[in-house]
Amino acid sequence: MGLFTKDIKTFDDLFVHQLQDVYYAEQQILSALPKMIDKATAPELKQAFQHHLKETEQHVRRVEQVFEMHGAEKKSAKCPAINGIIEEANEVAGDIDDKEVLDAALVAAAQAVEHYEITRYGTLIAWARQLGRADCASVLEQNLKEEKAADAKLNGLAEGGLNREAA
């Protein structure tokens, strides 16, 4: 087992650790989104990122609410996966001079983040239900719904013209 599992002894511990992981991820995304907004050139992409920044602020509050509801300490657990996704996005975006290609790269990077979050929230919801915490699952479902909508919006932007303009 990896180093992160040393404090995980029960299914409840696993749930809390995963909650800490997504809490960290959401905080990192809050930090990354303003940079993505600045780099985006397509007005509709900037707008989508700005909208999701506001949603992400709410996602953080909801995760904090679940910590409280579950009686767990509100803290984050460093998440190498989200760090890697964000680092890759920064590297790719930093190397692109063509504005249309840059926008396509930003969409791809944002979708990688969304897919990560969708996976994490789906797991947390299933685990919350298994733990008899339908209340926690309900709060997390709101985040999942918004993450899926953000991914669909990004996909629509990419297929609706951003990818074509980049090509």
N, C-alpha and C positions, 0 to 999 in steps of 0.2 A: 504494500500500500504506500501511497505517496505521503509526503510530509504533511500535507494539509489535512489528512484524515486522523491525525493523532488525537484530536479532541472529539471525534465523531464516534460515539458508542451506540447510539440509538437512532431510530428512524427520525425521531424528533430533532436530534442533533443534526442529522443530515438536512432536514428541512430548513433549520435555522441557518446552517452554513450556506445553503443555496440562496437563501434570502439575503444573507450578507454579501454574497457574490453579486447578485443582481443589484443590490444597493450600491456597491462599488461601481459596477458597470454604468448605472444611471448617472452617477456623479461624474464619471469620466466623460460620458456623452454630453452632459451639461457643459463641460469644459471644452469639448471638441466642436460642438455645433456652431458657436459664434465664428470660429475660424473657417468652418465650411461655408457659412453664410457669406463671409467676406470674400472667399475665393470663387464662389459661384457667380457666373455671369448671366445666365438666363434668368429673367425676372421671375418666372414661374417656379424655378428651382429655389431661388432665394426665398420666395414666399413659402414654399413647402418646408424648407429648413426652419424658417422663423416660426411657422405654426407648430412644427414638431418640438422646437425648443420650449415653447409654452407647455406643450403636452408633457415633455420630459420633466419639467419642474413639478407638474402634478403627479407624475409617476413616482418621483422621489417621495413626495408627501404620502402617497398611498402605501408605498413600501414601509415608510415609517409608521403608518397607521397599523399595518399588519404586525410589525414588531411589537407594538403596544398591545394590540388585541391578543397576540399569542403569549405575551408576558416575557418576551425575549429582549435582551439588551440590543439597543439600536447601534450597530457598528458595521463597518464594512470589512470584507475579506478580500484582499488583493486578488484580482482576477487576471492572470496572464493572458487569457484568451482575448478579452476585450482590449487589453493593452496592445496585443499584437495586431488586432484588426485596425485599431486607430493608428498605430505606428505605420502600418503598411499604407493606409490611406494618406497619411502625411507625406510619406516618401513618394508615392505615385503622383500625388497632386503637386508636389514640389518640383517634379521633373517635366511638367507639361506646359508648353508655352501656348499651344493652340487652345483658344477659349472654348470652342465646341468640344474638343476632346477632353479638356479639363472637366467640363460639366458632366460628360458621360462617365468619366472616372469617379467623380464625386457621387454620382447616383449609385454606381456599383459599390463604392465604399459604404455608403449609407445603407444600402440593401444588405450588405454583409453584417452590419451592426443590427439591423432590424431582424434578420434571420436568427442571429444569436439570441436576441431578446425574446423572440417568439418561442424558441426552444426552451429557454430558461423559465419563462412564465408558464408555458404549457406543463412543464415538469412540476413547478411549484403548485399549480392548481391541482394537479392529480394527487400530489403528496398531501396537500392541505385536506383534500376530501378524505383521503385514506386515514388521516389523523383525526377525522371527525370535526374538522374546522371549515365547514361550509362558509362561515362568515369570512374567513381569511380568503378562501377561494373566490368568493364573490368580489372582493376588493381587487384581487389580482387579475380577475377576468376583465375588469375595466381596462387595465394596462394592456393586457393581451389584445383586446379588441382594437385599441388605438395603435398598437404596434403593427398589427395586420393591416389596418387602414393606411398607415404611413407607407408600408411596403407596397401596397396596391397603388397608392398615389405615385410613388417613385417609379414603379413599373410602367404606369400610364405615361408619365413624363418621358421616360426612356423610349418606349415604343411609339409614343405619340409624336416624336420628332427629334428629341435630343440625340438619340443614337444615329438617326439619319443625317442630321447636321454634322455630327462628328465624322461620319464616314465620308 
